[in-house]
Amino acid sequence: MTLTNEDLLAISQVVDTRLEKRLKPIEKDIKELKDDVAGLKVDIIVLNDKVQSLDDKVQSLDDKVQSLDDKVQSLEAGLHNVRLFQENIILPRLNTIESCYTDTYHRYQRDCDRMETVFDDVDLLKKVVAEHSEKLQKLA
């Protein structure tokens, strides 16, 4: 059986009609997928920008933390030097001053009773000197 051109044309039209009916929804789906992909590309670009911004901020924070770490190390070294100065210079001097004041306090405490006697003796000497001065003036 041989097909004529008209038969082939009729078959072609039937096939085209059926294919067109089946391809229309697929084309629509493909167009929607293309639109979704385009939207995703935009979203990815926005996300990349945000990630880059976050990376920049994290780098800035890393730099600041490093700077703070350096400052803390410097402060720790300074504090160590202050503690050494306190231990090696200030504390021995304070101990010397304390010893001096403690010795003086004990000496005053020990001689406190004797001081009353000295005050009494000085008062008596003042009276005797005054009497002798009067007598010497009378003799003169």
Secondary structure per residue as TSV (DSSP state, phi and psi in degrees):
chain	resnum	aa	ss	phi	psi
A	1	M	-	360.0	127.8
A	2	T	-	-110.5	144.0
A	3	L	-	-99.6	140.0
A	4	T	-	-87.9	170.0
A	5	N	H	-60.9	-36.2
A	6	E	H	-67.2	-39.4
A	7	D	H	-63.9	-44.8
A	8	L	H	-63.8	-37.7
A	9	L	H	-67.2	-40.4
A	10	A	H	-65.5	-43.6
A	11	I	H	-63.0	-41.9
A	12	S	H	-61.5	-42.3
A	13	Q	H	-66.8	-40.0
A	14	V	H	-64.8	-46.4
A	15	V	H	-63.0	-44.2
A	16	D	H	-60.8	-42.2
A	17	T	H	-64.9	-45.8
A	18	R	H	-66.8	-42.9
A	19	L	H	-63.6	-40.1
A	20	E	H	-63.4	-41.3
A	21	K	H	-63.2	-39.0
A	22	R	H	-79.6	-31.7
A	23	L	H	-79.2	-27.5
A	24	K	H	-56.7	-51.2
A	25	P	H	-63.5	-35.6
A	26	I	H	-66.2	-42.4
A	27	E	H	-62.1	-41.3
A	28	K	H	-62.6	-44.7
A	29	D	H	-62.5	-41.4
A	30	I	H	-63.5	-41.6
A	31	K	H	-63.1	-42.9
A	32	E	H	-63.1	-41.3
A	33	L	H	-62.2	-41.6
A	34	K	H	-62.1	-42.7
A	35	D	H	-63.3	-43.0
A	36	D	H	-63.0	-41.5
A	37	V	H	-63.9	-40.7
A	38	A	H	-62.3	-42.0
A	39	G	H	-64.0	-40.2
A	40	L	H	-64.0	-37.5
A	41	K	H	-61.7	-42.1
A	42	V	H	-64.0	-44.5
A	43	D	H	-61.5	-39.9
A	44	I	H	-64.9	-39.9
A	45	I	H	-63.1	-44.3
A	46	V	H	-62.3	-44.9
A	47	L	H	-62.5	-40.3
A	48	N	H	-61.3	-40.9
A	49	D	H	-63.0	-43.1
A	50	K	H	-67.0	-40.3
A	51	V	H	-63.5	-40.8
A	52	Q	H	-63.1	-41.9
A	53	S	H	-62.0	-43.2
A	54	L	H	-64.2	-40.7
A	55	D	H	-59.7	-42.6
A	56	D	H	-62.8	-42.8
A	57	K	H	-66.2	-41.3
A	58	V	H	-63.2	-40.6
A	59	Q	H	-63.2	-41.7
A	60	S	H	-62.2	-43.3
A	61	L	H	-64.7	-39.7
A	62	D	H	-59.5	-42.9
A	63	D	H	-63.1	-42.8
A	64	K	H	-66.5	-41.1
A	65	V	H	-63.5	-40.6
A	66	Q	H	-62.8	-42.0
A	67	S	H	-62.2	-44.1
A	68	L	H	-64.2	-38.9
A	69	D	H	-62.2	-43.2
A	70	D	H	-61.7	-42.3
A	71	K	H	-65.8	-40.3
A	72	V	H	-63.7	-41.7
A	73	Q	H	-62.8	-39.5
A	74	S	H	-64.1	-43.6
A	75	L	H	-64.1	-39.7
A	76	E	H	-63.1	-41.0
A	77	A	H	-64.4	-42.5
A	78	G	H	-63.3	-42.3
A	79	L	H	-63.7	-38.8
A	80	H	H	-61.0	-43.2
A	81	N	H	-64.2	-40.2
A	82	V	H	-63.2	-42.8
A	83	R	H	-63.7	-41.1
A	84	L	H	-62.9	-43.3
A	85	F	H	-61.3	-44.1
A	86	Q	I	-62.2	-45.7
A	87	E	I	-69.5	-40.1
A	88	N	I	-92.2	-23.7
A	89	I	I	-118.6	-54.9
A	90	I	I	-68.5	-49.8
A	91	L	H	-60.9	-43.8
A	92	P	H	-61.2	-38.9
A	93	R	H	-66.8	-41.3
A	94	L	H	-62.5	-39.2
A	95	N	H	-63.5	-38.7
A	96	T	H	-65.1	-45.9
A	97	I	H	-61.5	-44.2
A	98	E	H	-60.9	-44.3
A	99	S	H	-61.0	-43.1
A	100	C	H	-60.6	-49.3
A	101	Y	H	-65.9	-36.7
A	102	T	H	-65.7	-44.2
A	103	D	H	-61.3	-44.1
A	104	T	H	-62.8	-42.8
A	105	Y	H	-60.7	-45.6
A	106	H	H	-64.8	-37.7
A	107	R	H	-64.9	-44.9
A	108	Y	H	-63.7	-41.0
A	109	Q	H	-64.0	-42.3
A	110	R	H	-67.6	-38.1
A	111	D	H	-97.3	8.8
A	112	C	H	-59.7	-46.9
A	113	D	H	-63.9	-37.5
A	114	R	H	-66.5	-29.7
A	115	M	H	-64.9	-37.0
A	116	E	H	-61.0	-40.6
A	117	T	H	-65.0	-41.8
A	118	V	H	-63.3	-41.3
A	119	F	H	-61.8	-43.0
A	120	D	H	-62.8	-43.1
A	121	D	H	-63.0	-40.2
A	122	V	H	-65.6	-41.3
A	123	D	H	-61.3	-43.1
A	124	L	H	-63.2	-42.2
A	125	L	H	-62.9	-39.0
A	126	K	H	-60.5	-43.0
A	127	K	H	-65.2	-44.3
A	128	V	H	-64.6	-43.1
A	129	V	H	-63.8	-40.8
A	130	A	H	-62.6	-43.4
A	131	E	H	-63.3	-45.0
A	132	H	H	-65.4	-35.9
A	133	S	H	-63.3	-41.2
A	134	E	H	-64.8	-44.4
A	135	K	H	-63.9	-40.9
A	136	L	H	-66.3	-35.5
A	137	Q	H	-69.7	-33.6
A	138	K	H	-70.2	-37.2
A	139	L	H	-73.4	-23.3
A	140	A	-	-83.1	360.0
